[in-house]
Amino acid sequence: NSMLKTAALVVALAGSAALAGPFIAATVSPNPDTLLAFDSATPGTNTTVHTLAGNFTRGIVMDSPTTGYAVYTSSLSGSDTGFYRFTIGGANTQIAELPFTSGTDGDLTWNADKTLLYWVVDPPTAGVEEQIWSITPSGTFTEISTIALPGVTAPNIIGAAFDRATGDILVFDITSDSLYSVDIPTGMG
């Protein structure tokens, strides 16, 4: 629904210094996923600029106007899974395998100085809800914490952004239809 898409977009842009100008978003309807370019100067228009390596993109970040990182968690129709580096209009290069076989929902965000990525993901482990993992740009995954949101027994997080002011991660949970600030080391929202 449009409210969820809007909320996810707000979370994705929360860490941005400026909202005006061009930006990209992943679309998950083709196989494999693609990147679309948008420009706030021309609302309602978009252009496909890159075909990603996989499906079920569960986090994408840019480190320059033409390069970024992405996590793919499903091998739908034989597509790739893992942690990837991509160049718009160029290569998709796998950096590392996933630490588990698949994951549902989630998002990827940089830390304050863009030296580490935080990945919020719902792992396939029964009884384990959303977790925060760190990923180095070279592909080392480290589990940090399990997220606990007040009054939410089964969170379903679809957006995450690093909050430079607090050092927390802002997450959007569709179970409660709410935005939370989450302490990274403890996972407490």
DAKA-V829694 format. One record per pair of residues at least 6 apart in sequence whose ideal C-beta (glycine too) atoms are under 8 Angstrom apart, sorted by the first residue. I is the first residue (numbers start at 1). J is the second residue. Records with the same first field share a line. If there is no record, write none. Layout:
# DAKA-V829694
I = J, J
This chain:
# DAKA-V829694
3 = 177
4 = 158, 174
7 = 159, 172, 177, 179
8 = 158, 159, 172
9 = 25
10 = 159, 172
11 = 107, 158, 159, 160, 161, 170, 171, 172, 179
12 = 25, 107, 159, 161
13 = 19, 23, 161
14 = 161, 163, 170
15 = 109, 110, 161, 162, 163, 164
16 = 23
19 = 40
20 = 40, 41
21 = 39, 40, 41
22 = 37, 38, 39, 40
23 = 37, 38, 39, 40
24 = 35, 36, 37, 38, 49, 62, 88
25 = 35, 36, 38
26 = 33, 34, 35, 36, 52, 57, 60, 70
27 = 33, 34, 35, 36
28 = 55, 56, 57
30 = 51
31 = 55, 76, 77, 79
32 = 51, 52, 53, 54, 55, 72, 79, 80
33 = 51, 52, 54, 55, 56, 57, 72
34 = 48, 50, 51, 52
35 = 48, 49, 50, 51, 52, 60, 88
36 = 46, 47, 48, 49
37 = 46, 47, 48, 49
38 = 45, 46
39 = 45
49 = 88, 89
50 = 86, 88, 89
52 = 70, 72, 84, 86, 92
53 = 70, 72, 79, 80, 84, 86, 92, 94
54 = 70, 72, 74, 75, 79, 80, 81, 82, 84
55 = 72, 74, 75, 76, 77, 79
56 = 72, 73, 74, 76, 102, 104
57 = 70, 71, 72
58 = 71, 72, 73, 103, 104, 105, 106, 107, 108, 119, 121
59 = 70, 71, 106, 107, 108, 109, 117, 119, 120, 121, 160
60 = 68, 69, 70, 71, 108
61 = 68, 69, 70, 108, 109, 110, 117
62 = 68
63 = 69, 110, 114, 137
66 = 87, 88, 89, 90
67 = 85, 86, 87, 88
68 = 85, 86, 88
69 = 83, 84, 85, 86, 95, 108, 117, 135, 137
70 = 83, 84, 86, 108
71 = 82, 83, 84, 98, 106, 108, 119, 121, 135
72 = 79, 80, 81, 82, 84
73 = 81, 98, 102, 103, 104, 106, 121
74 = 81, 102
75 = 81
80 = 92, 94
81 = 97, 98, 102
82 = 94, 95, 96, 97, 98
83 = 94, 95, 96, 97, 98, 135, 139, 141
84 = 92, 93, 94, 95
85 = 92, 93, 95, 137
86 = 92, 93
95 = 137, 138, 139
96 = 135, 138, 139, 140, 141
98 = 141
99 = 133, 141, 143
100 = 123, 124, 125
101 = 124
102 = 124
103 = 121, 122, 123, 124
104 = 121, 122, 124
105 = 121, 122, 130, 156, 157, 158
106 = 119, 120, 121, 122, 130, 157, 158, 160
107 = 119, 120, 157, 158, 159, 160, 161, 171
108 = 117, 118, 119, 120, 135, 160
109 = 117, 118, 120, 160, 161, 162, 169
110 = 116, 117, 118, 162
111 = 117, 118, 162
112 = 162, 164, 167
115 = 137
116 = 134, 135, 136, 137
117 = 134, 135, 136, 137
118 = 132, 133, 134, 135, 144, 160, 162, 169, 184
119 = 132, 133, 134, 135, 141
120 = 130, 131, 132, 133, 147, 157, 160, 169, 171
121 = 130, 131, 133
122 = 129, 130, 131, 156, 157
123 = 131
128 = 146
129 = 146, 147, 154, 155
130 = 146, 147, 155, 156, 157, 171
131 = 143, 144, 145, 146, 147, 187
132 = 143, 144, 145, 146, 147, 169, 182, 184, 187
133 = 141, 142, 143, 144
134 = 141, 142, 144
135 = 141, 142
144 = 184, 185, 187
145 = 184, 185, 186, 187
146 = 187
147 = 155, 157, 171, 182, 187, 189
148 = 187, 188, 189
149 = 155, 173, 176, 178, 180, 182, 189
150 = 189
151 = 176
152 = 173, 175, 176, 189
154 = 175
155 = 171, 173, 175, 176
156 = 173, 174, 175
157 = 171, 172, 173, 174
158 = 172, 173, 174
159 = 171, 172
160 = 169, 170, 171, 172
161 = 169, 170
162 = 169, 170
163 = 169, 170, 181
166 = 181
167 = 184
168 = 181, 182, 183, 184
169 = 181, 182, 184
170 = 179, 180, 181, 182
171 = 179, 180, 182, 189
172 = 178, 179, 180
173 = 179, 180
180 = 189
181 = 189
182 = 188, 189
183 = 189
